[in-house]
């Protein structure tokens, strides 16, 4: 006999297993009538439903028997909370003595959260006829009702809220005009959120909510044009909330808070969009626990005293253009404050309106970062440069002051990172920048947003002062559409150089060294000369610098032996010259001229044993020409072929080091002659012509760990069962046009972590796959089951379920059909990169 203490807790989604356990109890069914009632109304197991219904009808107390007369069931499907609540409501109307809270607990695992989202008002519409029944749920701890756009229709329900004295959290959103006057009776309430554009006043009993710890009030919805609630002006009741820790107030018309004494327990205050506010409390020095203060108001013109001395203040944000002056501590923040012998936390501040006057600095700041967004602030910082000895990162994003300052950025000796907006008449600020010997990172821009045209007062000349800097780790020049950069004006040693969206790059005459150079949407005026003066390990010059005229001479590159990565766009007759001169090349991308197969067939090659990564784009040529290239690069570890045609058979080559092979939109038919001993990952996408025999060959590459087969639509056969003999961690297969059944042999693959079964149209997911207990990620996108997935799948250990839902493409199975797969999960529309891309990357 099972002891009562061994009876498992009722779990809504495992109620049938629970039922089998409680039947062993000596007190069955007497101790379990409510659980049996729930099972009878919810289970999909016909046998259990019949047994439970019989027990309720013949043995249960009258309250349950009366309720059972309702024909409404309790759905087990996830996301149908309102449907269950409607059923409970009907049960309660049939049986006045029914313990609705106990049934509610069984459905919600005793979290006692009652939610009714504004998108579904079915439950509230029915409750509206009998609002008093809400009282029978007293015991719930959390209530959420969202009623945007519903007017005051549901005020009679809101009037019942104060009867739920067990409530600890309330979230009310809607157009309600009043709250119950006895709202203060909710003595256990700890968290209150009110979004109330139409509320006319607060109940007089608000001051009785003395257990409140978090209070969030908004006078309008945060969508579109904000119209503050001008009725909510009296907040004197806040003074009595002596346990309050968080206070957020937004979009209300309050003008005067000077008589409010903020509770000393407050840790966070947020006053947002209070554009009528003219007075705050005069002093806040008693807020010894305050950590964060944020305020946005166009009308406030002064702040309370005492902020600077608060011992725990960590963050201070102010958007208030009428405030005329601030202390240097509040404006810049402070990392050095002490309270007696106790160090205070670092104070981070954000002051949006930089025209505010700043009081005279008297103490050295430990601040390491500053953003300068006005000439006035720039002058102040330069005036007080000696007070900022620890600045490491400076952003200058402002126009030039009318008069150049006598101090420049060279005064900040610890400067490591500079973000600088290119402006006219501001170059003086950069004078002597080479004296900042710790400078490692520089970002120069005309605009922060890409695609912005520099027309009015355009900046065209690059400051030549940077040529005096000996070395930088990172230099970025971007978003200056009129700017021409002469390489002679760059530092002579740069680790990473990025140039993006400027007018031109002009190769100078002075040599300079870079490790990685990346150019985006910017033409280089003299491409051969550029390669002659720059020495780099990695080149990525973007589509604007394709060698369409075949001008490059690979024997004239500066230090070709240093080049490790290169994008080849020249005539492929020069490819042999590149391979000969770039002896240490590790990664090569070749973009062919796809409309000129004869040109491609003239490909030349040279033995190159150091090349590890090869990407081929737009190849249109013979198998022989491609074989010529691959036989000269025998140590490849990664091969990616994209949009290739003109050949039926993949070259008969041996690539003993190849780990990853990707082919997308490749018109090859056979891959049978490729010899790969160490292959770990293969991805074939839209390779329409590949033969069944080639897939069979791939399935015998025993070293494979990741296999992705997608869009092989012209192959009418089934996937070979030999795939199941591979020790795969990842398998993705998409149904062929005529393939309708998911292979059951997948159940034998006990090391699978990721499984994709897309676009299969069979009746049901094979139950055999439920044995894949180790499976973490499953995709069923495009599948159309007509029968519910077996309950056996509920015992899997899935961490992610991928199912692309769309009313347009037909991937819209009812969630009931695959709910056992979801179990506690929320399905996602796409694979995460770590599951679908990372195993196939370099």
Buried (B, 14 or more C-beta within 10 A) or exposed (E): EBEEEEBEEBEBBBBBEBBEBBBEBEEBBEBBBBBBBBBBBBBEBEEBBEBBBEBBEEEBBEBBBBBBEBEBBBBBBBEBBBBBBBBBBBBBBBBEEBBBBBBBBBBBEEEBBBBBBBEBBEBBEBBBEEBEBBBBBEBBBBBBBBBEEBEBBBBBBBBBBBBBBBBBBBBBBBBBBBBBEBBBBBEBBBBBBBBBBBBEEBBEBBBBBEBBBBBBBBBBBEEEEBEBBEBBBBBEBBBBBEEBBBBBBBBBBBBBBEEBEBBEBBBBBBBBBBBBBBBBBEEBEBBBBBBBBBBBBEBBEBBBEBBBBBBBBBBBBBBBBEBEEBBBBBBBBBBBBEEEEEEBBBBBBEBEBBEBEBEEBEEEBBBBEBBBBBBBBBBBBBBBBEBBBBBBBBBBBBEBBEEBBEBBBBBBEBBBBBBBBBBEEBBBBBBBBBBBEEBBBBBBBBBEEEEBEBEEEBBEBBBEBBBBBEEBBBBBBBBBBBBBBBBBBBBBBBBBBBBBBBBBBBBBEEBBBBBBBBBBBBBBEBBBBBBBBBBBBBBBBBEEBEBEEEEBBBEEBBEBEBBBBBBBBBBBEBBBBBBBBBBEBBBBBBBBBBEBBEBBBBBBBBEBEEBBBBBBBBBBBBBEBBBBBBBBBBEBBBBBBBBBBBBEBBBEBEBEBBBBBBBBBBBBBBBBBBEBEEBBBBBBBBBEBBBBEBBBBBBEBEEBBBBBBBBBBEBEEBBBEBBBBBEBBBBBBBBBEEBEEBBEBBBBBEEBBBBBBBBBBBEBBBBBBBBBEEBBBBBBBBBBBEEBBBBEBBEBEBEBBBBBEEEEEEBEBEBBBBBBBBBEEEBBEEBEEEBBEEBBEE
